Amino acid sequence: MSHDSNHTRQIAVAFAAQRDLARSMLRQQMDARGLTEKNGWRISESLRNVVGGTELVLRPIHLREHAPEDLESIVTINEVDGTADLR
């Protein structure tokens, strides 16, 4: 296996771990506010380009209810070294 593909795999594993943590933390915050999966609340994911990288934005979503604007998790992916951080 080449160094590039090994490095890419490491980046993917680190990103997946941060994404899973972000989903888990957001779900806990949603549940605490009564935004439960049982009541139709889901987590949406979207990507946005920012200076220096990409962000994966996770937010609550519901078909009929308005989601709180102050509730989200963001995983930032650095375009230089590929590191992923949760904020």
C-alpha positions as CSV (number, residue, x, y, z in Angstrom):
1,M,0.0,0.0,0.0
2,S,1.4,3.4,-0.9
3,H,2.0,6.2,1.6
4,D,-0.6,8.4,-0.1
5,S,-3.4,5.8,0.2
6,N,-2.4,5.0,3.8
7,H,-2.5,8.7,4.7
8,T,-5.9,9.0,3.0
9,R,-7.2,6.1,4.9
10,Q,-6.0,7.7,8.2
11,I,-7.7,11.0,7.3
12,A,-10.9,9.1,6.5
13,V,-10.9,7.2,9.8
14,A,-10.2,10.3,11.8
15,F,-13.0,12.2,9.9
16,A,-15.5,9.4,10.5
17,A,-14.7,9.3,14.2
18,Q,-15.2,13.1,14.5
19,R,-18.5,12.8,12.5
20,D,-19.8,10.0,14.7
21,L,-18.9,12.0,17.8
22,A,-20.6,15.1,16.4
23,R,-23.8,13.1,15.7
24,S,-23.8,11.6,19.1
25,M,-23.3,14.9,20.9
26,L,-26.0,16.6,18.8
27,R,-28.4,13.8,19.4
28,Q,-27.9,14.1,23.1
29,Q,-28.5,17.9,22.9
30,M,-31.6,17.3,20.8
31,D,-33.0,14.7,23.2
32,A,-32.4,17.0,26.1
33,R,-34.6,19.6,24.3
34,G,-37.3,17.1,23.4
35,L,-36.3,16.9,19.8
36,T,-36.4,13.1,19.8
37,E,-36.2,10.7,16.9
38,K,-39.5,9.2,18.1
39,N,-41.1,12.6,17.5
40,G,-39.8,12.8,13.9
41,W,-36.6,14.7,14.5
42,R,-33.6,13.7,12.3
43,I,-30.1,15.0,11.8
44,S,-29.3,16.7,8.5
45,E,-25.7,16.9,7.2
46,S,-24.4,19.4,4.7
47,L,-21.0,20.5,3.5
48,R,-19.8,24.0,3.0
49,N,-16.5,25.3,1.7
50,V,-14.7,27.8,4.0
51,V,-11.3,29.4,3.9
52,G,-8.8,26.7,4.6
53,G,-11.0,23.7,4.3
54,T,-14.5,22.2,4.4
55,E,-17.1,22.0,7.2
56,L,-19.6,19.3,7.7
57,V,-22.6,20.9,9.4
58,L,-25.0,18.7,11.4
59,R,-28.4,20.2,12.4
60,P,-31.7,19.0,13.6
61,I,-34.4,18.8,11.0
62,H,-38.2,18.0,11.1
63,L,-40.7,17.8,8.3
64,R,-43.2,20.0,10.1
65,E,-41.5,21.8,12.9
66,H,-38.9,24.6,12.9
67,A,-35.5,23.6,14.1
68,P,-33.7,25.8,16.7
69,E,-31.1,27.9,15.0
70,D,-28.7,27.7,17.9
71,L,-28.3,23.9,17.8
72,E,-25.6,22.4,15.5
73,S,-22.4,20.5,15.4
74,I,-19.6,21.2,13.0
75,V,-16.7,19.0,11.9
76,T,-14.0,21.1,10.2
77,I,-11.7,19.4,7.7
78,N,-8.4,21.3,7.2
79,E,-7.4,21.3,3.5
80,V,-3.7,21.5,4.2
81,D,-3.2,18.4,6.4
82,G,-6.6,16.8,6.3
83,T,-7.2,16.9,10.1
84,A,-10.7,16.9,11.3
85,D,-11.9,18.8,14.4
86,L,-15.2,19.0,16.1
87,R,-16.5,22.4,17.2
